Amino acid sequence: MASLTLTPLSHSPTSLSSNTSTQRVTKKLSFQSPTRRRLLVNGKEYRSRRRSLVLRRSAVDDVPVLDPPPPPPPDSSESDKTEFIASLKLKLLSAVSGLNRGLAANTDDLQKADAAAKELEAVGGPVDLSVGLDRLQGKWRLLYSSAFSSRTLGGSRPGPPTGRLLPITLGQVFQRIDILSKDFDNIAELELGVPWPLPPVEVTATLAHKFELIGSSNIKIIFEKTTVKTTGNLSQLPPLELPRFPDALRPPSDTRSGEFEVTYLDNDTRITRGDRAELRVFVIT
């Protein structure tokens, strides 16, 4: 999971209220000018400069969630819009932090993450990859997926938890995209359960695809193969290519392909929505 740190540089609390029915604590923090709060994701800094911020802290996971400032007026400067977008990114990244990429998300968490993503998507406007495909280039770390909720196999489609179907513990998940070769790899670090007393086997599974741009913002991926490479004490073993992989971690088996829309994209943050209504949030590594 990407490291996440939210650090106030200077503050003085002015009020504190608690709501036992929702187990939520609300603090209002006033900051001296200039005021800054920093969110660090993979060493990258996101700032919000507000004189007054509302900090909501969950009594369960102790994860701060910031309310962004009101939208800037239409005639505001570009710097004001940039600052507003940064505050919305801060809100989204705070909302999905502490959810173990979505595995620990409940219904309320799913709704809050979706609402925060929609705010950022609305301000960012339509994504046009036909003139900015190079922004997809690189290795992206998955911060959150609504498909990893314990209630579902993917998106909003109902289904049993994947943890009950597969003896697998999911670690970090990445997407590696090469716009020249059209390679699109989903990379998952996994821990495979084995009979006691043997230790778990750590592997890295790479689901190789080719991709193509559909329209201005939709990406179609075509599954090619799965390669599994052991790590840790078994790292010297050669990679093993598998003909199939569990349905929850690969495109639909009937078409061996999938499609998703890139709904927000900048230099370090990407939001996608899949063909199964799955919301994903990535940051560049």
LUMTI-578813 format. One record per residue (C-alpha): residue number from 1; x, y, z. Coordinates in steps of 0.05 Angstrom, whole numbers, plus 5000, padded with zeros to 4 digits. Example, Ala and Ser with C-alpha at 12.3 -4.5 7.8 and 13.67 -1.06 7.14 Angstrom:
<kolkol><nr>1</nr><u>5246</u><v>4910</v><w>5156</w></kolkol>
<kolkol><nr>2</nr><u>5273</u><v>4979</v><w>5143</w></kolkol>
// end
This chain:
<kolkol><nr>1</nr><u>5000</u><v>5000</v><w>5000</w></kolkol>
<kolkol><nr>2</nr><u>5026</u><v>5069</v><w>4984</w></kolkol>
<kolkol><nr>3</nr><u>5051</u><v>5106</v><w>5045</w></kolkol>
<kolkol><nr>4</nr><u>5004</u><v>5162</v><w>5066</w></kolkol>
<kolkol><nr>5</nr><u>5021</u><v>5218</v><w>5115</w></kolkol>
<kolkol><nr>6</nr><u>4978</u><v>5278</v><w>5131</w></kolkol>
<kolkol><nr>7</nr><u>5017</u><v>5330</v><w>5171</w></kolkol>
<kolkol><nr>8</nr><u>4992</u><v>5398</v><w>5197</w></kolkol>
<kolkol><nr>9</nr><u>5048</u><v>5449</v><w>5197</w></kolkol>
<kolkol><nr>10</nr><u>5015</u><v>5496</v><w>5247</w></kolkol>
<kolkol><nr>11</nr><u>4946</u><v>5496</v><w>5278</w></kolkol>
<kolkol><nr>12</nr><u>4903</u><v>5513</v><w>5338</w></kolkol>
<kolkol><nr>13</nr><u>4838</u><v>5476</v><w>5351</w></kolkol>
<kolkol><nr>14</nr><u>4777</u><v>5520</v><w>5360</w></kolkol>
<kolkol><nr>15</nr><u>4721</u><v>5470</v><w>5369</w></kolkol>
<kolkol><nr>16</nr><u>4709</u><v>5396</v><w>5378</w></kolkol>
<kolkol><nr>17</nr><u>4644</u><v>5357</v><w>5371</w></kolkol>
<kolkol><nr>18</nr><u>4630</u><v>5283</v><w>5372</w></kolkol>
<kolkol><nr>19</nr><u>4572</u><v>5242</v><w>5345</w></kolkol>
<kolkol><nr>20</nr><u>4568</u><v>5174</v><w>5380</w></kolkol>
<kolkol><nr>21</nr><u>4515</u><v>5148</v><w>5332</w></kolkol>
<kolkol><nr>22</nr><u>4561</u><v>5153</v><w>5273</w></kolkol>
<kolkol><nr>23</nr><u>4626</u><v>5145</v><w>5312</w></kolkol>
<kolkol><nr>24</nr><u>4654</u><v>5206</v><w>5277</w></kolkol>
<kolkol><nr>25</nr><u>4694</u><v>5262</v><w>5307</w></kolkol>
<kolkol><nr>26</nr><u>4695</u><v>5331</v><w>5275</w></kolkol>
<kolkol><nr>27</nr><u>4749</u><v>5382</v><w>5289</w></kolkol>
<kolkol><nr>28</nr><u>4755</u><v>5452</v><w>5261</w></kolkol>
<kolkol><nr>29</nr><u>4827</u><v>5473</v><w>5254</w></kolkol>
<kolkol><nr>30</nr><u>4848</u><v>5545</v><w>5242</w></kolkol>
<kolkol><nr>31</nr><u>4915</u><v>5557</v><w>5209</w></kolkol>
<kolkol><nr>32</nr><u>4960</u><v>5617</v><w>5212</w></kolkol>
<kolkol><nr>33</nr><u>4975</u><v>5649</v><w>5144</w></kolkol>
<kolkol><nr>34</nr><u>5004</u><v>5620</v><w>5103</w></kolkol>
<kolkol><nr>35</nr><u>4967</u><v>5556</v><w>5119</w></kolkol>
<kolkol><nr>36</nr><u>4985</u><v>5489</v><w>5092</w></kolkol>
<kolkol><nr>37</nr><u>4968</u><v>5416</v><w>5101</w></kolkol>
<kolkol><nr>38</nr><u>5009</u><v>5364</v><w>5067</w></kolkol>
<kolkol><nr>39</nr><u>4989</u><v>5296</v><w>5041</w></kolkol>
<kolkol><nr>40</nr><u>5048</u><v>5252</v><w>5021</w></kolkol>
<kolkol><nr>41</nr><u>5034</u><v>5195</v><w>4972</w></kolkol>
<kolkol><nr>42</nr><u>5095</u><v>5156</v><w>4947</w></kolkol>
<kolkol><nr>43</nr><u>5138</u><v>5215</v><w>4967</w></kolkol>
<kolkol><nr>44</nr><u>5095</u><v>5265</v><w>4927</w></kolkol>
<kolkol><nr>45</nr><u>5065</u><v>5324</v><w>4964</w></kolkol>
<kolkol><nr>46</nr><u>4994</u><v>5349</v><w>4957</w></kolkol>
<kolkol><nr>47</nr><u>4978</u><v>5416</v><w>4991</w></kolkol>
<kolkol><nr>48</nr><u>4916</u><v>5453</v><w>5010</w></kolkol>
<kolkol><nr>49</nr><u>4923</u><v>5526</v><w>5032</w></kolkol>
<kolkol><nr>50</nr><u>4861</u><v>5545</v><w>5071</w></kolkol>
<kolkol><nr>51</nr><u>4853</u><v>5590</v><w>5131</w></kolkol>
<kolkol><nr>52</nr><u>4800</u><v>5544</v><w>5158</w></kolkol>
<kolkol><nr>53</nr><u>4794</u><v>5470</v><w>5145</w></kolkol>
<kolkol><nr>54</nr><u>4746</u><v>5418</v><w>5172</w></kolkol>
<kolkol><nr>55</nr><u>4780</u><v>5353</v><w>5192</w></kolkol>
<kolkol><nr>56</nr><u>4736</u><v>5291</v><w>5200</w></kolkol>
<kolkol><nr>57</nr><u>4770</u><v>5234</v><w>5235</w></kolkol>
<kolkol><nr>58</nr><u>4741</u><v>5164</v><w>5236</w></kolkol>
<kolkol><nr>59</nr><u>4739</u><v>5132</v><w>5305</w></kolkol>
<kolkol><nr>60</nr><u>4752</u><v>5065</v><w>5272</w></kolkol>
<kolkol><nr>61</nr><u>4810</u><v>5076</v><w>5224</w></kolkol>
<kolkol><nr>62</nr><u>4834</u><v>5146</v><w>5248</w></kolkol>
<kolkol><nr>63</nr><u>4840</u><v>5170</v><w>5176</w></kolkol>
<kolkol><nr>64</nr><u>4833</u><v>5245</v><w>5165</w></kolkol>
<kolkol><nr>65</nr><u>4786</u><v>5270</v><w>5110</w></kolkol>
<kolkol><nr>66</nr><u>4789</u><v>5343</v><w>5090</w></kolkol>
<kolkol><nr>67</nr><u>4732</u><v>5385</v><w>5064</w></kolkol>
<kolkol><nr>68</nr><u>4757</u><v>5425</v><w>5003</w></kolkol>
<kolkol><nr>69</nr><u>4745</u><v>5500</v><w>4998</w></kolkol>
<kolkol><nr>70</nr><u>4686</u><v>5524</v><w>4956</w></kolkol>
<kolkol><nr>71</nr><u>4696</u><v>5524</v><w>4881</w></kolkol>
<kolkol><nr>72</nr><u>4731</u><v>5586</v><w>4853</w></kolkol>
<kolkol><nr>73</nr><u>4688</u><v>5635</v><w>4813</w></kolkol>
<kolkol><nr>74</nr><u>4688</u><v>5628</v><w>4737</w></kolkol>
<kolkol><nr>75</nr><u>4734</u><v>5689</v><w>4729</w></kolkol>
<kolkol><nr>76</nr><u>4785</u><v>5662</v><w>4779</w></kolkol>
<kolkol><nr>77</nr><u>4858</u><v>5654</v><w>4761</w></kolkol>
<kolkol><nr>78</nr><u>4890</u><v>5590</v><w>4737</w></kolkol>
<kolkol><nr>79</nr><u>4928</u><v>5584</v><w>4803</w></kolkol>
<kolkol><nr>80</nr><u>4862</u><v>5586</v><w>4842</w></kolkol>
<kolkol><nr>81</nr><u>4834</u><v>5529</v><w>4799</w></kolkol>
<kolkol><nr>82</nr><u>4899</u><v>5490</v><w>4807</w></kolkol>
<kolkol><nr>83</nr><u>4895</u><v>5498</v><w>4883</w></kolkol>
<kolkol><nr>84</nr><u>4822</u><v>5477</v><w>4883</w></kolkol>
<kolkol><nr>85</nr><u>4838</u><v>5414</v><w>4843</w></kolkol>
<kolkol><nr>86</nr><u>4895</u><v>5399</v><w>4891</w></kolkol>
<kolkol><nr>87</nr><u>4847</u><v>5404</v><w>4950</w></kolkol>
<kolkol><nr>88</nr><u>4798</u><v>5356</v><w>4916</w></kolkol>
<kolkol><nr>89</nr><u>4855</u><v>5306</v><w>4903</w></kolkol>
<kolkol><nr>90</nr><u>4873</u><v>5313</v><w>4977</w></kolkol>
<kolkol><nr>91</nr><u>4801</u><v>5297</v><w>4996</w></kolkol>
<kolkol><nr>92</nr><u>4798</u><v>5236</v><w>4950</w></kolkol>
<kolkol><nr>93</nr><u>4866</u><v>5208</v><w>4972</w></kolkol>
<kolkol><nr>94</nr><u>4847</u><v>5219</v><w>5045</w></kolkol>
<kolkol><nr>95</nr><u>4780</u><v>5184</v><w>5034</w></kolkol>
<kolkol><nr>96</nr><u>4812</u><v>5121</v><w>5006</w></kolkol>
<kolkol><nr>97</nr><u>4870</u><v>5118</v><w>5054</w></kolkol>
<kolkol><nr>98</nr><u>4865</u><v>5065</v><w>5108</w></kolkol>
<kolkol><nr>99</nr><u>4819</u><v>5022</v><w>5066</w></kolkol>
<kolkol><nr>100</nr><u>4872</u><v>4972</v><w>5045</w></kolkol>
<kolkol><nr>101</nr><u>4860</u><v>4986</v><w>4972</w></kolkol>
<kolkol><nr>102</nr><u>4786</u><v>4976</v><w>4984</w></kolkol>
<kolkol><nr>103</nr><u>4789</u><v>4909</v><w>5019</w></kolkol>
<kolkol><nr>104</nr><u>4769</u><v>4941</v><w>5085</w></kolkol>
<kolkol><nr>105</nr><u>4715</u><v>4987</v><w>5055</w></kolkol>
<kolkol><nr>106</nr><u>4644</u><v>4984</v><w>5079</w></kolkol>
<kolkol><nr>107</nr><u>4583</u><v>5013</v><w>5044</w></kolkol>
<kolkol><nr>108</nr><u>4594</u><v>5082</v><w>5073</w></kolkol>
<kolkol><nr>109</nr><u>4667</u><v>5082</v><w>5052</w></kolkol>
<kolkol><nr>110</nr><u>4648</u><v>5062</v><w>4981</w></kolkol>
<kolkol><nr>111</nr><u>4598</u><v>5119</v><w>4976</w></kolkol>
<kolkol><nr>112</nr><u>4646</u><v>5171</v><w>5003</w></kolkol>
<kolkol><nr>113</nr><u>4702</u><v>5148</v><w>4956</w></kolkol>
<kolkol><nr>114</nr><u>4655</u><v>5150</v><w>4897</w></kolkol>
<kolkol><nr>115</nr><u>4630</u><v>5220</v><w>4915</w></kolkol>
<kolkol><nr>116</nr><u>4700</u><v>5247</v><w>4924</w></kolkol>
<kolkol><nr>117</nr><u>4721</u><v>5218</v><w>4857</w></kolkol>
<kolkol><nr>118</nr><u>4660</u><v>5249</v><w>4822</w></kolkol>
<kolkol><nr>119</nr><u>4678</u><v>5318</v><w>4850</w></kolkol>
<kolkol><nr>120</nr><u>4748</u><v>5313</v><w>4820</w></kolkol>
<kolkol><nr>121</nr><u>4722</u><v>5285</v><w>4754</w></kolkol>
<kolkol><nr>122</nr><u>4673</u><v>5343</v><w>4748</w></kolkol>
<kolkol><nr>123</nr><u>4725</u><v>5396</v><w>4759</w></kolkol>
<kolkol><nr>124</nr><u>4778</u><v>5362</v><w>4715</w></kolkol>
<kolkol><nr>125</nr><u>4730</u><v>5357</v><w>4656</w></kolkol>
<kolkol><nr>126</nr><u>4730</u><v>5306</v><w>4600</w></kolkol>
<kolkol><nr>127</nr><u>4795</u><v>5267</v><w>4587</w></kolkol>
<kolkol><nr>128</nr><u>4819</u><v>5267</v><w>4515</w></kolkol>
<kolkol><nr>129</nr><u>4872</u><v>5214</v><w>4506</w></kolkol>
<kolkol><nr>130</nr><u>4873</u><v>5224</v><w>4431</w></kolkol>
<kolkol><nr>131</nr><u>4918</u><v>5284</v><w>4443</w></kolkol>
<kolkol><nr>132</nr><u>4948</u><v>5264</v><w>4510</w></kolkol>
<kolkol><nr>133</nr><u>4960</u><v>5190</v><w>4508</w></kolkol>
<kolkol><nr>134</nr><u>5032</u><v>5200</v><w>4534</w></kolkol>
<kolkol><nr>135</nr><u>5003</u><v>5217</v><w>4602</w></kolkol>
<kolkol><nr>136</nr><u>4985</u><v>5143</v><w>4611</w></kolkol>
<kolkol><nr>137</nr><u>5058</u><v>5123</v><w>4604</w></kolkol>
<kolkol><nr>138</nr><u>5091</u><v>5092</v><w>4665</w></kolkol>
<kolkol><nr>139</nr><u>5079</u><v>5048</v><w>4725</w></kolkol>
<kolkol><nr>140</nr><u>5018</u><v>5065</v><w>4767</w></kolkol>
<kolkol><nr>141</nr><u>5004</u><v>5041</v><w>4838</w></kolkol>
<kolkol><nr>142</nr><u>4933</u><v>5022</v><w>4855</w></kolkol>
<kolkol><nr>143</nr><u>4909</u><v>5060</v><w>4917</w></kolkol>
<kolkol><nr>144</nr><u>4836</u><v>5039</v><w>4916</w></kolkol>
<kolkol><nr>145</nr><u>4788</u><v>4993</v><w>4879</w></kolkol>
<kolkol><nr>146</nr><u>4715</u><v>4987</v><w>4894</w></kolkol>
<kolkol><nr>147</nr><u>4719</u><v>4916</v><w>4868</w></kolkol>
<kolkol><nr>148</nr><u>4760</u><v>4896</v><w>4929</w></kolkol>
<kolkol><nr>149</nr><u>4702</u><v>4909</v><w>4977</w></kolkol>
<kolkol><nr>150</nr><u>4687</u><v>4846</v><w>5017</w></kolkol>
<kolkol><nr>151</nr><u>4617</u><v>4844</v><w>4986</w></kolkol>
<kolkol><nr>152</nr><u>4635</u><v>4840</v><w>4913</w></kolkol>
<kolkol><nr>153</nr><u>4677</u><v>4810</v><w>4858</w></kolkol>
<kolkol><nr>154</nr><u>4678</u><v>4872</v><w>4817</w></kolkol>
<kolkol><nr>155</nr><u>4648</u><v>4941</v><w>4816</w></kolkol>
<kolkol><nr>156</nr><u>4576</u><v>4944</v><w>4840</w></kolkol>
<kolkol><nr>157</nr><u>4560</u><v>4873</v><w>4817</w></kolkol>
<kolkol><nr>158</nr><u>4540</u><v>4829</v><w>4877</w></kolkol>
<kolkol><nr>159</nr><u>4581</u><v>4768</v><w>4892</w></kolkol>
<kolkol><nr>160</nr><u>4618</u><v>4729</v><w>4946</w></kolkol>
<kolkol><nr>161</nr><u>4683</u><v>4756</v><w>4975</w></kolkol>
<kolkol><nr>162</nr><u>4745</u><v>4735</v><w>4937</w></kolkol>
<kolkol><nr>163</nr><u>4779</u><v>4716</v><w>5002</w></kolkol>
<kolkol><nr>164</nr><u>4731</u><v>4658</v><w>5011</w></kolkol>
<kolkol><nr>165</nr><u>4743</u><v>4632</v><w>4941</w></kolkol>
<kolkol><nr>166</nr><u>4818</u><v>4636</v><w>4937</w></kolkol>
<kolkol><nr>167</nr><u>4873</u><v>4621</v><w>4989</w></kolkol>
<kolkol><nr>168</nr><u>4908</u><v>4686</v><w>4968</w></kolkol>
<kolkol><nr>169</nr><u>4930</u><v>4747</v><w>5006</w></kolkol>
<kolkol><nr>170</nr><u>4934</u><v>4808</v><w>4960</w></kolkol>
<kolkol><nr>171</nr><u>4993</u><v>4856</v><w>4966</w></kolkol>
<kolkol><nr>172</nr><u>5011</u><v>4915</v><w>4923</w></kolkol>
<kolkol><nr>173</nr><u>4977</u><v>4922</v><w>4855</w></kolkol>
<kolkol><nr>174</nr><u>5006</u><v>4961</v><w>4796</w></kolkol>
<kolkol><nr>175</nr><u>4990</u><v>4977</v><w>4724</w></kolkol>
<kolkol><nr>176</nr><u>5049</u><v>4984</v><w>4676</w></kolkol>
<kolkol><nr>177</nr><u>5031</u><v>5019</v><w>4611</w></kolkol>
<kolkol><nr>178</nr><u>5076</u><v>5027</v><w>4550</w></kolkol>
<kolkol><nr>179</nr><u>5042</u><v>5072</v><w>4498</w></kolkol>
<kolkol><nr>180</nr><u>5093</u><v>5053</v><w>4443</w></kolkol>
<kolkol><nr>181</nr><u>5087</u><v>4977</v><w>4447</w></kolkol>
<kolkol><nr>182</nr><u>5014</u><v>4981</v><w>4471</w></kolkol>
<kolkol><nr>183</nr><u>5032</u><v>4935</v><w>4529</w></kolkol>
<kolkol><nr>184</nr><u>4985</u><v>4940</v><w>4588</w></kolkol>
<kolkol><nr>185</nr><u>5005</u><v>4897</v><w>4647</w></kolkol>
<kolkol><nr>186</nr><u>4967</u><v>4887</v><w>4712</w></kolkol>
<kolkol><nr>187</nr><u>5017</u><v>4867</v><w>4765</w></kolkol>
<kolkol><nr>188</nr><u>4996</u><v>4838</v><w>4832</w></kolkol>
<kolkol><nr>189</nr><u>5039</u><v>4817</v><w>4891</w></kolkol>
<kolkol><nr>190</nr><u>5007</u><v>4755</v><w>4922</w></kolkol>
<kolkol><nr>191</nr><u>5018</u><v>4709</v><w>4981</w></kolkol>
<kolkol><nr>192</nr><u>4993</u><v>4639</v><w>4967</w></kolkol>
<kolkol><nr>193</nr><u>4969</u><v>4595</v><w>5023</w></kolkol>
<kolkol><nr>194</nr><u>4999</u><v>4526</v><w>5028</w></kolkol>
<kolkol><nr>195</nr><u>4987</u><v>4467</v><w>5076</w></kolkol>
<kolkol><nr>196</nr><u>5015</u><v>4475</v><w>5146</w></kolkol>
<kolkol><nr>197</nr><u>5072</u><v>4475</v><w>5167</w></kolkol>
<kolkol><nr>198</nr><u>5100</u><v>4502</v><w>5101</w></kolkol>
<kolkol><nr>199</nr><u>5108</u><v>4578</v><w>5098</w></kolkol>
<kolkol><nr>200</nr><u>5065</u><v>4618</v><w>5049</w></kolkol>
<kolkol><nr>201</nr><u>5093</u><v>4626</v><w>4979</w></kolkol>
<kolkol><nr>202</nr><u>5103</u><v>4697</v><w>4956</w></kolkol>
<kolkol><nr>203</nr><u>5094</u><v>4710</v><w>4881</w></kolkol>
<kolkol><nr>204</nr><u>5086</u><v>4767</v><w>4832</w></kolkol>
<kolkol><nr>205</nr><u>5032</u><v>4754</v><w>4780</w></kolkol>
<kolkol><nr>206</nr><u>5035</u><v>4794</v><w>4716</w></kolkol>
<kolkol><nr>207</nr><u>4972</u><v>4794</v><w>4673</w></kolkol>
<kolkol><nr>208</nr><u>4996</u><v>4816</v><w>4604</w></kolkol>
<kolkol><nr>209</nr><u>4950</u><v>4853</v><w>4557</w></kolkol>
<kolkol><nr>210</nr><u>4951</u><v>4895</v><w>4494</w></kolkol>
<kolkol><nr>211</nr><u>4910</u><v>4958</v><w>4494</w></kolkol>
<kolkol><nr>212</nr><u>4877</u><v>5004</v><w>4445</w></kolkol>
<kolkol><nr>213</nr><u>4843</u><v>5071</v><w>4451</w></kolkol>
<kolkol><nr>214</nr><u>4768</u><v>5072</v><w>4439</w></kolkol>
<kolkol><nr>215</nr><u>4741</u><v>5142</v><w>4426</w></kolkol>
<kolkol><nr>216</nr><u>4774</u><v>5196</v><w>4468</w></kolkol>
<kolkol><nr>217</nr><u>4777</u><v>5166</v><w>4537</w></kolkol>
<kolkol><nr>218</nr><u>4760</u><v>5092</v><w>4535</w></kolkol>
<kolkol><nr>219</nr><u>4814</u><v>5038</v><w>4538</w></kolkol>
<kolkol><nr>220</nr><u>4802</u><v>4967</v><w>4513</w></kolkol>
<kolkol><nr>221</nr><u>4850</u><v>4914</v><w>4539</w></kolkol>
<kolkol><nr>222</nr><u>4859</u><v>4845</v><w>4508</w></kolkol>
<kolkol><nr>223</nr><u>4885</u><v>4791</v><w>4554</w></kolkol>
<kolkol><nr>224</nr><u>4945</u><v>4752</v><w>4528</w></kolkol>
<kolkol><nr>225</nr><u>4977</u><v>4712</v><w>4585</w></kolkol>
<kolkol><nr>226</nr><u>4992</u><v>4708</v><w>4659</w></kolkol>
<kolkol><nr>227</nr><u>5063</u><v>4700</v><w>4684</w></kolkol>
<kolkol><nr>228</nr><u>5078</u><v>4682</v><w>4756</w></kolkol>
<kolkol><nr>229</nr><u>5147</u><v>4694</v><w>4787</w></kolkol>
<kolkol><nr>230</nr><u>5164</u><v>4671</v><w>4857</w></kolkol>
<kolkol><nr>231</nr><u>5198</u><v>4719</v><w>4904</w></kolkol>
<kolkol><nr>232</nr><u>5231</u><v>4714</v><w>4972</w></kolkol>
<kolkol><nr>233</nr><u>5266</u><v>4647</v><w>4985</w></kolkol>
<kolkol><nr>234</nr><u>5241</u><v>4619</v><w>4919</w></kolkol>
<kolkol><nr>235</nr><u>5262</u><v>4678</v><w>4876</w></kolkol>
<kolkol><nr>236</nr><u>5313</u><v>4635</v><w>4838</w></kolkol>
<kolkol><nr>237</nr><u>5258</u><v>4594</v><w>4805</w></kolkol>
<kolkol><nr>238</nr><u>5242</u><v>4612</v><w>4733</w></kolkol>
<kolkol><nr>239</nr><u>5177</u><v>4648</v><w>4717</w></kolkol>
<kolkol><nr>240</nr><u>5117</u><v>4603</v><w>4704</w></kolkol>
<kolkol><nr>241</nr><u>5068</u><v>4621</v><w>4649</w></kolkol>
<kolkol><nr>242</nr><u>4996</u><v>4602</v><w>4664</w></kolkol>
<kolkol><nr>243</nr><u>4941</u><v>4593</v><w>4613</w></kolkol>
<kolkol><nr>244</nr><u>4887</u><v>4618</v><w>4661</w></kolkol>
<kolkol><nr>245</nr><u>4881</u><v>4661</v><w>4724</w></kolkol>
<kolkol><nr>246</nr><u>4826</u><v>4670</v><w>4775</w></kolkol>
<kolkol><nr>247</nr><u>4766</u><v>4707</v><w>4746</w></kolkol>
<kolkol><nr>248</nr><u>4768</u><v>4762</v><w>4800</w></kolkol>
<kolkol><nr>249</nr><u>4837</u><v>4784</v><w>4776</w></kolkol>
<kolkol><nr>250</nr><u>4831</u><v>4781</v><w>4701</w></kolkol>
<kolkol><nr>251</nr><u>4784</u><v>4804</v><w>4645</w></kolkol>
<kolkol><nr>252</nr><u>4719</u><v>4766</v><w>4633</w></kolkol>
<kolkol><nr>253</nr><u>4734</u><v>4695</v><w>4611</w></kolkol>
<kolkol><nr>254</nr><u>4683</u><v>4696</v><w>4554</w></kolkol>
<kolkol><nr>255</nr><u>4717</u><v>4752</v><w>4516</w></kolkol>
<kolkol><nr>256</nr><u>4786</u><v>4754</v><w>4548</w></kolkol>
<kolkol><nr>257</nr><u>4781</u><v>4829</v><w>4543</w></kolkol>
<kolkol><nr>258</nr><u>4756</u><v>4887</v><w>4583</w></kolkol>
<kolkol><nr>259</nr><u>4743</u><v>4961</v><w>4576</w></kolkol>
<kolkol><nr>260</nr><u>4746</u><v>5021</v><w>4622</w></kolkol>
<kolkol><nr>261</nr><u>4741</u><v>5096</v><w>4618</w></kolkol>
<kolkol><nr>262</nr><u>4795</u><v>5144</v><w>4643</w></kolkol>
<kolkol><nr>263</nr><u>4753</u><v>5196</v><w>4678</w></kolkol>
<kolkol><nr>264</nr><u>4810</u><v>5238</v><w>4709</w></kolkol>
<kolkol><nr>265</nr><u>4883</u><v>5242</v><w>4691</w></kolkol>
<kolkol><nr>266</nr><u>4941</u><v>5288</v><w>4709</w></kolkol>
<kolkol><nr>267</nr><u>5015</u><v>5280</v><w>4720</w></kolkol>
<kolkol><nr>268</nr><u>5009</u><v>5238</v><w>4783</w></kolkol>
<kolkol><nr>269</nr><u>4936</u><v>5217</v><w>4793</w></kolkol>
<kolkol><nr>270</nr><u>4889</u><v>5175</v><w>4750</w></kolkol>
<kolkol><nr>271</nr><u>4817</u><v>5154</v><w>4761</w></kolkol>
<kolkol><nr>272</nr><u>4783</u><v>5100</v><w>4719</w></kolkol>
<kolkol><nr>273</nr><u>4714</u><v>5069</v><w>4717</w></kolkol>
<kolkol><nr>274</nr><u>4708</u><v>4999</v><w>4690</w></kolkol>
<kolkol><nr>275</nr><u>4656</u><v>4961</v><w>4650</w></kolkol>
<kolkol><nr>276</nr><u>4631</u><v>4930</v><w>4715</w></kolkol>
<kolkol><nr>277</nr><u>4621</u><v>4999</v><w>4748</w></kolkol>
<kolkol><nr>278</nr><u>4687</u><v>4991</v><w>4784</w></kolkol>
<kolkol><nr>279</nr><u>4722</u><v>5054</v><w>4810</w></kolkol>
<kolkol><nr>280</nr><u>4798</u><v>5053</v><w>4813</w></kolkol>
<kolkol><nr>281</nr><u>4846</u><v>5106</v><w>4838</w></kolkol>
<kolkol><nr>282</nr><u>4920</u><v>5105</v><w>4818</w></kolkol>
<kolkol><nr>283</nr><u>4982</u><v>5146</v><w>4832</w></kolkol>
<kolkol><nr>284</nr><u>5045</u><v>5146</v><w>4790</w></kolkol>
<kolkol><nr>285</nr><u>5106</u><v>5111</v><w>4820</w></kolkol>
// end
